[in-house]
Amino acid sequence: MQSPVLVLKDSLKRESGNKVHHGNIQASKAVADIIRTTLGPRSMLKMLLDAAGGIVVTNDGNAILRELDIAHPAAKSMIELSRTQDEEVGDGTTSVIVLAGEMLHVAEAFIDKNYHPTVICRAYNKALEDAIAVLDKIAVTVDLKDRATMLGIVKSCIGTKFTGQFGDLIADLAIDATTIVGVDLGQGLREVDIKKYIKVEKIPGGQLEDSKVLKGVMFNKDVVAPGKMRRKILNPRIILLDCPLEYKKGENQTNAELLREEDWSVLLKMEEEYIENLCMQILKFKPDLVITEKGLSDLACHYFSKAGVSAIRRLRKTDNNRIAKACGAVIVNRPDELQESDVGTGAGLFEVRKIGDEFFAFIVDCKDPKACTVLLRGASKDLLNEVERNLQDAMSVARNIIKNPKLVPGGGATELTVSAMLKQRSSSIEGIEKWPYEAAAIAFEAIPRTLAQNCGVNVIRTMTALQGKHANGENTWIGIDGNTGEITDMKERKIWDSYTVKAQAFKTAIEAACMLLRIDDIVSGIKKQQAPGASQGPSKPKVEEEGDADNEQMIPE
């Protein structure tokens, strides 16, 4: 027979485990509730005060959570989810948090009934496998050459964002930019590097409609000698350098002792000849424009302007890489190693323009650019920042489609189909795992329910009607139109989601929910600060008195 004390200990341990679970679940739900209202096209905006005292107005899940300062460890790991989602696929940052919060919420009932967390996690993982299988079944392949379809996909992504009100503008910019920088890897694969080769340049002023994708690059620089060098060159020959065009200075302090006065002029002449030699090696290739990442001395500037060559110095490395990709040049480290093949001849026009009160250099009209700049104009800095965030999401969606051209229905239709299929399958699952599996199926309905809430329609009626339509796994494309709250066919309304985004959201949400459920204790490794005035000395060992022995609980053997 089990000792009563051991039974008591076991129940106490379970009690403390349950407390931790409840704490984690409550914290996760709190994070999900913060951004629940930002899901869908009729969503609310949040105004955030950042650490520097500036304001951010956005409804992008990741941008909101990034600014939160939360101490609870479970809430912190929830915030990491949206960052992961943003880095991996660039969209679905709000959905993933809402879904993970709901998964934990439905698990709470089973924790109360003393289900072991491992059982719940096993059921959740089974549900995830089946959900991905359903996604594969309902996904449709899209033709990348059909621009209207691509526009529809990117628009349904942006429709939920602040810039949805500007129609096709942002979608056009995103598709143009990603199409330019796409590189064929062979075997039907395409690589699109948004971070490296697409630069978003925000210039306040003008109208949002003036924004455009340049067939080339622009950067915030002017030529070294504006009066002497040309500011507009047609079909320029461009040389890109990664070395200084000035006399080398010593690494540490160098003292040169000259005995004769003539030696001083010899020393200066040597410096001049060194620079002249460098410039002649470059001018041999008859360039029109020389760009270097390092410094360019006055003497080198003189030689270039004399030869009618424009020069730009101290350019960022990232900008230099983009210019190389745009005009077909190769960045050279030493002028004496220059070859004809290193000269970039792909650009159609080099021009320096004044926008506002700053000068910008444009290298545009390139033949086959593999890098580009998106020029954004707008009324204020806050507006431009939000447009940039939305544009990044739109470009990520376009990239996902180019990489994996599969679509699933949007407007909560996918989640409802997955939910209906999982409910059907739950009847064939044996044992204790059946109930958590069914709960996971119900949790998927959180997305369409939240969409309905944010539209301002009657949630219960709408959800009942939708569940009825999806009851037997049919009507896959029936979902909610986020603008009006009507139940319609997503194909007709052109409301789509990328397969990659959905699959990633499901995986991230369920795996994170499982991880948080398996935490049964939180141990703090941070020393608590002593109250002011408390003695800093080492604490004295406590000596037990005879009377204390009676107060201890005696544990029977």
C-alpha positions as CSV (number, residue, x, y, z in Angstrom):
1,M,0.0,0.0,0.0
2,Q,1.3,3.5,-0.9
3,S,2.3,5.7,1.9
4,P,-0.1,8.7,2.5
5,V,2.8,11.1,2.7
6,L,4.1,10.0,-0.8
7,V,0.6,10.4,-2.2
8,L,0.4,13.9,-0.7
9,K,3.9,14.8,-2.1
10,D,2.8,13.5,-5.6
11,S,-0.4,15.6,-5.6
12,L,1.5,18.7,-4.3
13,K,4.0,18.3,-7.2
14,R,1.2,18.0,-9.7
15,E,-0.4,21.0,-8.2
16,S,2.8,23.1,-8.6
17,G,3.2,21.8,-12.2
18,N,-0.4,22.8,-13.0
19,K,0.2,26.3,-11.5
20,V,3.2,26.8,-13.9
21,H,1.1,25.5,-16.8
22,H,-1.7,27.9,-15.9
23,G,0.7,30.8,-15.6
24,N,2.2,30.0,-19.0
25,I,-1.1,29.6,-20.7
26,Q,-2.5,32.9,-19.2
27,A,0.7,34.8,-20.3
28,S,0.4,33.4,-23.8
29,K,-3.3,34.3,-24.0
30,A,-2.5,37.8,-22.9
31,V,0.0,38.2,-25.8
32,A,-2.5,36.8,-28.3
33,D,-5.2,39.1,-27.0
34,I,-3.0,42.2,-27.5
35,I,-2.7,41.6,-31.3
36,R,-6.0,39.7,-31.9
37,T,-7.6,42.9,-33.1
38,T,-5.0,43.4,-35.8
39,L,-6.0,40.4,-37.8
40,G,-7.8,40.9,-41.1
41,P,-8.5,43.9,-43.4
42,R,-10.9,45.7,-41.0
43,S,-8.4,45.5,-38.2
44,M,-7.4,48.1,-35.7
45,L,-4.1,50.0,-35.7
46,K,-1.9,50.2,-32.6
47,M,0.1,53.2,-31.6
48,L,3.3,52.4,-29.8
49,L,5.9,54.5,-28.0
50,D,9.3,53.1,-28.6
51,A,12.3,53.3,-26.3
52,A,13.7,56.4,-28.0
53,G,10.4,58.2,-27.4
54,G,9.3,58.1,-31.0
55,I,5.9,56.7,-32.1
56,V,5.1,53.8,-34.3
57,V,1.6,53.4,-35.8
58,T,1.1,49.9,-37.3
59,N,-1.0,46.7,-37.4
60,D,1.8,44.4,-38.2
61,G,1.9,41.7,-35.5
62,N,5.7,41.5,-35.4
63,A,6.3,45.2,-35.3
64,I,3.9,45.5,-32.4
65,L,5.3,42.7,-30.3
66,R,8.9,43.8,-31.0
67,E,8.2,47.0,-29.1
68,L,6.7,45.2,-26.0
69,D,8.7,44.9,-22.8
70,I,7.4,41.8,-21.1
71,A,9.1,40.0,-18.2
72,H,7.2,36.7,-18.3
73,P,9.3,34.0,-19.9
74,A,6.4,32.2,-21.6
75,A,5.2,35.5,-23.1
76,K,8.7,36.2,-24.3
77,S,8.8,32.9,-26.2
78,M,5.4,33.8,-27.8
79,I,6.9,37.1,-29.1
80,E,9.8,35.1,-30.6
81,L,7.2,33.1,-32.6
82,S,6.1,36.1,-34.6
83,R,9.8,37.1,-35.2
84,T,10.5,33.6,-36.5
85,Q,7.5,33.8,-38.8
86,D,8.6,37.2,-40.1
87,E,12.1,36.0,-40.9
88,E,11.0,32.8,-42.5
89,V,8.1,33.8,-44.7
90,G,7.5,37.5,-43.9
91,D,3.7,37.2,-43.4
92,G,1.2,35.6,-41.0
93,T,2.9,37.1,-37.9
94,T,-0.5,37.8,-36.3
95,S,-2.1,34.5,-37.2
96,V,0.7,32.4,-35.7
97,I,0.3,34.1,-32.3
98,V,-3.5,33.9,-32.3
99,L,-3.3,30.2,-33.3
100,A,-0.7,29.3,-30.6
101,G,-2.7,31.2,-28.0
102,E,-5.8,29.2,-28.9
103,M,-3.9,25.9,-28.9
104,L,-2.8,26.6,-25.3
105,H,-6.2,27.8,-24.3
106,V,-7.9,24.5,-25.3
107,A,-5.2,22.5,-23.6
108,E,-6.0,24.2,-20.3
109,A,-9.1,22.0,-19.7
110,F,-7.0,18.8,-20.2
111,I,-4.3,20.1,-17.8
112,D,-7.1,20.6,-15.2
113,K,-8.2,17.0,-15.7
114,N,-4.7,15.9,-15.0
115,Y,-3.9,14.8,-18.5
116,H,-0.1,14.4,-18.9
117,P,1.3,17.2,-21.1
118,T,3.2,14.6,-23.3
119,V,-0.2,13.0,-24.2
120,I,-1.5,16.4,-25.3
121,C,1.6,17.1,-27.3
122,R,1.5,13.8,-29.0
123,A,-2.1,14.5,-30.1
124,Y,-1.1,18.0,-31.2
125,N,1.7,16.7,-33.4
126,K,-0.6,14.1,-35.0
127,A,-3.1,16.9,-35.7
128,L,-0.2,19.0,-37.2
129,E,0.8,16.1,-39.6
130,D,-2.8,15.7,-40.7
131,A,-3.3,19.5,-41.1
132,I,-0.3,19.7,-43.4
133,A,-1.7,16.7,-45.4
134,V,-5.0,18.6,-45.8
135,L,-3.1,21.7,-46.9
136,D,-1.3,19.7,-49.6
137,K,-4.7,18.3,-50.7
138,I,-6.4,21.7,-51.1
139,A,-3.5,23.7,-52.5
140,V,-3.6,24.8,-56.1
141,T,-0.6,25.5,-58.3
142,V,-0.4,29.0,-59.8
143,D,1.2,30.2,-63.1
144,L,4.0,32.7,-62.3
145,K,3.7,34.3,-65.7
146,D,0.1,35.3,-65.1
147,R,0.5,38.8,-63.6
148,A,-3.2,39.2,-62.7
149,T,-3.1,36.1,-60.5
150,M,0.2,37.3,-58.8
151,L,-1.4,40.7,-58.2
152,G,-4.4,39.0,-56.6
153,I,-2.2,37.0,-54.2
154,V,-0.1,39.9,-53.1
155,K,-3.2,42.2,-52.8
156,S,-4.9,39.7,-50.5
157,C,-1.8,39.8,-48.3
158,I,-1.7,43.6,-48.3
159,G,-5.5,43.9,-48.0
160,T,-5.1,43.2,-44.2
161,K,-2.5,46.0,-43.9
162,F,-2.7,49.8,-43.6
163,T,-1.7,50.2,-47.3
164,G,-4.6,48.1,-48.5
165,Q,-6.4,51.4,-49.1
166,F,-4.0,52.3,-51.9
167,G,-5.1,49.5,-54.1
168,D,-2.6,47.9,-56.6
169,L,0.2,50.3,-55.9
170,I,2.2,48.4,-53.3
171,A,1.4,45.0,-54.9
172,D,2.8,46.3,-58.3
173,L,6.0,47.6,-56.6
174,A,6.5,44.2,-54.8
175,I,6.0,42.1,-57.9
176,D,8.2,44.3,-60.0
177,A,11.0,44.3,-57.5
178,T,11.0,40.6,-56.8
179,T,10.8,39.8,-60.5
180,I,13.9,41.9,-61.2
181,V,16.1,40.3,-58.5
182,G,14.9,36.7,-59.1
183,V,17.8,34.4,-60.2
184,D,17.3,31.0,-61.9
185,L,19.1,28.2,-60.1
186,G,18.1,25.6,-62.8
187,Q,15.7,22.7,-62.4
188,G,12.8,25.2,-62.2
189,L,14.1,26.7,-59.0
190,R,14.4,30.5,-58.4
191,E,16.3,32.3,-55.7
192,V,15.1,35.8,-54.6
193,D,17.3,37.6,-52.1
194,I,15.2,40.5,-50.9
195,K,17.6,41.7,-48.1
196,K,20.7,42.0,-50.2
197,Y,19.5,43.2,-53.6
198,I,16.3,45.2,-53.0
199,K,16.9,48.6,-51.3
200,V,13.9,50.6,-50.1
201,E,14.8,54.3,-50.1
202,K,12.2,56.5,-48.2
203,I,12.1,60.2,-49.1
204,P,9.5,62.3,-47.4
205,G,7.6,64.6,-49.7
206,G,5.5,64.1,-52.8
207,Q,2.7,61.6,-53.1
208,L,2.6,57.9,-52.5
209,E,1.6,57.5,-56.1
210,D,5.0,58.8,-57.1
211,S,6.7,55.7,-55.7
212,K,8.3,53.5,-58.2
213,V,10.7,50.6,-58.8
214,L,13.9,51.7,-60.5
215,K,15.5,49.5,-63.1
216,G,18.8,50.0,-61.4
217,V,19.9,51.6,-58.1
218,M,20.0,55.0,-56.4
219,F,22.0,56.1,-53.4
220,N,22.4,59.3,-51.3
221,K,25.7,60.6,-52.8
222,D,26.9,63.3,-55.1
223,V,30.0,63.4,-57.4
224,V,33.3,64.4,-55.6
225,A,33.7,67.7,-57.5
226,P,30.3,68.9,-58.6
227,G,31.5,71.8,-60.7
228,K,34.1,69.9,-62.6
229,M,32.5,66.5,-63.1
230,R,29.5,65.5,-65.2
231,R,26.3,64.8,-63.4
232,K,24.5,63.2,-66.3
233,I,26.1,60.4,-68.5
234,L,24.4,58.3,-71.1
235,N,25.5,54.6,-71.3
236,P,28.3,55.1,-68.8
237,R,31.2,52.7,-68.4
238,I,31.4,52.1,-64.7
239,I,34.4,50.9,-62.6
240,L,33.8,49.8,-59.0
241,L,36.7,49.8,-56.6
242,D,37.2,48.6,-53.1
243,C,40.5,50.4,-52.4
244,P,41.5,53.9,-51.5
245,L,42.7,56.3,-54.3
246,E,45.0,58.2,-52.0
247,Y,48.6,57.8,-50.6
248,K,48.9,55.0,-48.1
249,K,49.3,56.3,-44.6
250,G,51.4,54.3,-42.1
251,E,49.5,52.0,-39.7
252,N,51.2,53.6,-36.7
253,Q,53.1,56.8,-36.3
254,T,56.1,57.0,-38.7
255,N,59.0,59.4,-38.4
256,A,61.0,60.2,-41.6
257,E,64.3,62.1,-41.0
258,L,65.3,64.1,-44.0
259,L,68.9,65.4,-44.2
260,R,68.6,67.5,-47.4
261,E,65.9,70.0,-48.4
262,E,65.6,68.4,-51.9
263,D,64.6,65.1,-50.3
264,W,61.3,66.7,-49.1
265,S,60.3,67.5,-52.7
266,V,61.4,64.0,-53.8
267,L,59.1,62.5,-51.1
268,L,56.1,64.6,-52.2
269,K,56.9,63.7,-55.9
270,M,56.9,60.0,-55.0
271,E,53.4,60.4,-53.4
272,E,52.1,62.2,-56.5
273,E,53.6,59.7,-58.9
274,Y,52.0,56.8,-56.8
275,I,48.6,58.4,-57.1
276,E,49.1,59.4,-60.8
277,N,50.1,55.8,-61.5
278,L,46.9,54.5,-59.8
279,C,44.7,56.9,-61.8
280,M,46.4,56.1,-65.1
281,Q,45.8,52.3,-64.6
282,I,42.1,53.1,-64.2
283,L,41.9,55.7,-67.0
284,K,43.4,53.2,-69.4
285,F,40.0,51.5,-69.6
286,K,38.2,54.8,-70.5
287,P,35.6,54.8,-67.8
288,D,32.9,57.4,-67.4
289,L,32.3,56.8,-63.7
290,V,34.6,55.5,-61.0
291,I,33.0,54.6,-57.6
292,T,35.1,53.6,-54.6
293,E,34.2,52.5,-51.1
294,K,37.2,54.2,-49.6
295,G,38.7,57.7,-49.8
296,L,39.7,59.6,-52.9
297,S,42.4,62.3,-52.6
298,D,42.3,65.8,-54.2
299,L,45.0,64.9,-56.6
300,A,43.1,61.8,-57.9
301,C,40.0,63.9,-58.2
302,H,42.1,66.4,-60.3
303,Y,43.3,63.6,-62.7
304,F,39.7,62.2,-63.1
305,S,38.1,65.6,-63.7
306,K,40.8,66.4,-66.2
307,A,40.0,63.2,-68.1
308,G,36.3,64.0,-67.9
309,V,35.5,61.1,-65.5
310,S,33.0,61.5,-62.7
311,A,33.9,59.9,-59.3
312,I,32.0,59.0,-56.2
313,R,33.8,58.1,-52.9
314,R,33.0,56.4,-49.6
315,L,30.0,54.4,-50.8
316,R,28.5,51.7,-48.6
317,K,29.6,48.1,-49.4
318,T,26.0,47.0,-49.7
319,D,25.3,49.8,-52.2
320,N,28.4,48.9,-54.2
321,N,27.2,45.2,-54.4
322,R,23.9,46.3,-55.7
323,I,25.5,48.6,-58.4
324,A,27.7,45.6,-59.4
325,K,24.5,43.4,-59.8
326,A,22.6,46.1,-61.7
327,C,25.2,47.2,-64.3
328,G,27.3,43.9,-64.6
329,A,30.5,45.3,-63.2
330,V,32.9,43.5,-60.9
331,I,34.2,45.1,-57.7
332,V,38.0,45.3,-58.0
333,N,40.4,45.4,-55.0
334,R,43.6,46.6,-56.8
335,P,43.6,49.0,-59.8
336,D,46.6,47.1,-61.4
337,E,44.4,43.9,-61.6
338,L,41.7,45.7,-63.7
339,Q,40.4,43.9,-66.8
340,E,38.0,44.9,-69.6
341,S,35.5,42.3,-68.3
342,D,35.3,44.1,-64.9
343,V,33.9,47.3,-66.4
344,G,30.1,47.6,-66.1
345,T,28.4,48.6,-69.3
346,G,24.9,47.5,-68.5
347,A,23.6,50.8,-67.3
348,G,21.7,53.2,-69.6
349,L,22.0,56.4,-67.6
350,F,23.9,57.9,-64.7
351,E,22.4,61.0,-63.3
352,V,22.6,63.1,-60.1
353,R,19.3,64.6,-59.1
354,K,18.2,66.9,-56.2
355,I,15.2,65.6,-54.3
356,G,14.2,67.9,-51.4
357,D,17.5,69.4,-50.3
358,E,19.7,66.3,-50.8
359,F,21.5,65.0,-53.9
360,F,20.8,61.4,-55.0
361,A,22.8,59.5,-57.7
362,F,20.8,57.3,-60.0
363,I,22.2,54.5,-62.1
364,V,19.1,53.4,-64.0
365,D,17.8,51.9,-67.3
366,C,20.0,48.9,-66.9
367,K,19.8,46.1,-69.5
368,D,19.3,43.1,-67.2
369,P,19.6,44.3,-63.6
370,K,19.7,41.7,-60.8
371,A,19.3,44.4,-58.1
372,C,16.9,47.3,-57.7
373,T,15.9,50.2,-55.5
374,V,12.3,50.9,-54.6
375,L,11.8,54.6,-54.2
376,L,9.0,55.5,-51.8
377,R,7.5,59.0,-51.5
378,G,4.9,60.0,-49.0
379,A,3.6,62.7,-46.7
380,S,5.3,61.9,-43.5
381,K,8.0,59.7,-42.0
382,D,5.5,57.6,-40.0
383,L,3.5,56.9,-43.1
384,L,6.6,55.9,-45.0
385,N,7.8,53.6,-42.3
386,E,4.4,51.8,-42.3
387,V,4.4,51.6,-46.1
388,E,7.9,50.1,-46.0
389,R,6.8,47.4,-43.5
390,N,3.9,46.5,-45.7
391,L,6.1,46.5,-48.8
392,Q,8.5,44.1,-47.1
393,D,5.6,41.7,-46.3
394,A,4.3,42.0,-49.9
395,M,7.8,41.2,-51.3
396,S,8.1,38.2,-49.0
397,V,4.8,36.9,-50.2
398,A,5.8,37.4,-53.8
399,R,9.1,35.6,-53.1
400,N,7.3,32.7,-51.4
401,I,5.1,32.3,-54.5
402,I,8.1,32.4,-56.8
403,K,9.9,29.8,-54.7
404,N,6.8,27.6,-54.1
405,P,4.0,28.5,-56.5
406,K,1.1,26.9,-54.5
407,L,-1.9,28.7,-53.1
408,V,-4.6,27.9,-50.5
409,P,-7.8,29.8,-49.9
410,G,-7.7,32.9,-47.6
411,G,-10.4,34.4,-45.4
412,G,-10.3,31.6,-42.8
413,A,-11.5,29.0,-45.4
414,T,-8.3,26.9,-45.1
415,E,-8.5,26.8,-41.3
416,L,-12.2,25.8,-41.4
417,T,-11.4,23.0,-43.9
418,V,-8.5,21.7,-41.8
419,S,-10.8,21.9,-38.7
420,A,-13.6,19.9,-40.4
421,M,-11.2,17.2,-41.7
422,L,-9.5,16.8,-38.3
423,K,-12.9,16.6,-36.5
424,Q,-13.8,13.7,-38.9
425,R,-10.5,11.9,-38.3
426,S,-10.7,12.3,-34.6
427,S,-13.4,9.6,-34.5
428,S,-11.0,7.0,-35.8
429,I,-8.3,7.8,-33.1
430,E,-8.2,5.4,-30.3
431,G,-7.4,6.0,-26.6
432,I,-6.9,9.1,-24.5
433,E,-5.4,11.2,-27.4
434,K,-8.7,11.5,-29.1
435,W,-9.9,14.4,-27.0
436,P,-6.8,16.7,-27.3
437,Y,-6.8,15.9,-31.1
438,E,-10.4,17.1,-31.4
439,A,-9.6,20.2,-29.3
440,A,-6.7,21.0,-31.7
441,A,-9.3,20.8,-34.5
442,I,-11.6,23.3,-32.7
443,A,-8.6,25.6,-32.0
444,F,-8.1,26.1,-35.8
445,E,-11.4,27.9,-35.9
446,A,-9.9,30.8,-33.9
447,I,-8.7,32.5,-37.1
448,P,-12.1,32.7,-38.9
449,R,-13.7,33.6,-35.5
450,T,-11.2,36.5,-35.0
451,L,-11.8,37.7,-38.6
452,A,-15.5,37.7,-38.0
453,Q,-15.1,39.7,-34.7
454,N,-12.9,42.3,-36.4
455,C,-15.5,42.8,-39.2
456,G,-18.2,43.6,-36.6
457,V,-20.6,40.9,-37.7
458,N,-22.6,38.5,-35.5
459,V,-19.8,36.0,-34.6
460,I,-22.0,33.1,-33.5
461,R,-24.3,33.2,-36.5
462,T,-21.4,33.6,-39.0
463,M,-19.4,30.7,-37.4
464,T,-22.4,28.4,-37.3
465,A,-23.1,29.1,-41.0
466,L,-19.5,28.5,-41.9
467,Q,-19.2,25.3,-39.9
468,G,-22.4,24.1,-41.7
469,K,-20.9,24.8,-45.1
470,H,-17.6,23.0,-44.2
471,A,-19.3,20.2,-42.3
472,N,-18.2,17.2,-44.5
473,G,-15.0,18.7,-45.7
474,E,-16.8,20.2,-48.8
475,N,-17.0,23.8,-50.0
476,T,-13.2,24.2,-49.4
477,W,-13.2,27.8,-50.8
478,I,-16.0,29.2,-48.7
479,G,-14.7,31.8,-46.1
480,I,-15.3,35.3,-44.7
481,D,-14.7,38.4,-46.8
482,G,-12.8,40.4,-44.2
483,N,-14.1,43.8,-45.6
484,T,-17.9,43.1,-45.4
485,G,-18.1,40.0,-43.2
486,E,-20.1,38.1,-45.9
487,I,-19.7,34.4,-46.4
488,T,-18.5,34.0,-50.0
489,D,-16.4,32.0,-52.3
490,M,-12.7,33.0,-51.9
491,K,-12.0,32.2,-55.6
492,E,-14.4,34.7,-56.8
493,R,-13.2,37.4,-54.5
494,K,-9.6,36.5,-55.2
495,I,-8.7,36.2,-51.5
496,W,-5.7,33.8,-51.4
497,D,-2.9,32.8,-49.1
498,S,0.5,31.4,-49.9
499,Y,0.9,27.7,-49.0
500,T,4.3,28.4,-47.5
501,V,2.9,31.0,-45.1
502,K,0.1,28.8,-43.9
503,A,2.2,25.7,-43.5
504,Q,4.9,27.7,-41.6
505,A,2.2,29.3,-39.3
506,F,0.7,25.9,-38.4
507,K,4.1,24.3,-37.7
508,T,5.4,27.2,-35.6
509,A,2.1,27.6,-33.6
510,I,1.7,23.9,-32.7
511,E,5.3,23.3,-32.0
512,A,5.5,26.3,-29.7
513,A,2.3,25.3,-27.9
514,C,3.8,21.9,-27.3
515,M,7.1,23.4,-26.0
516,L,5.2,25.6,-23.5
517,L,3.0,22.8,-22.3
518,R,6.0,20.7,-21.5
519,I,7.4,23.3,-19.1
520,D,6.5,22.2,-15.6
521,D,8.8,24.5,-13.6
522,I,10.3,27.9,-14.0
523,V,13.6,28.4,-12.1
524,S,15.0,31.9,-11.9
525,G,18.7,32.3,-12.2
526,I,18.6,36.0,-11.4
527,K,19.8,37.1,-7.9
528,K,17.2,39.1,-6.1
529,Q,18.3,42.6,-5.1
530,Q,18.6,43.2,-1.4
531,A,16.4,45.8,0.1
532,P,18.3,49.1,0.7
533,G,19.8,49.2,4.2
534,A,20.0,45.5,4.6
535,S,23.4,44.2,5.8
536,Q,25.6,43.0,2.9
537,G,27.6,40.6,5.1
538,P,27.4,36.8,4.8
539,S,24.3,35.4,6.5
540,K,25.1,33.6,9.7
541,P,24.3,29.9,9.8
542,K,21.1,29.3,11.7
543,V,21.6,27.2,14.9
544,E,18.6,24.9,15.6
545,E,17.3,25.1,19.1
546,E,15.9,22.1,21.0
547,G,12.3,23.5,20.7
548,D,12.5,23.8,16.9
549,A,12.7,20.0,16.5
550,D,9.1,19.6,17.6
551,N,7.9,21.9,14.8
552,E,9.4,19.8,12.0
553,Q,7.1,17.4,10.1
554,M,8.1,13.9,10.8
555,I,8.0,11.7,7.7
556,P,7.4,8.1,8.5
557,E,9.9,5.6,6.9
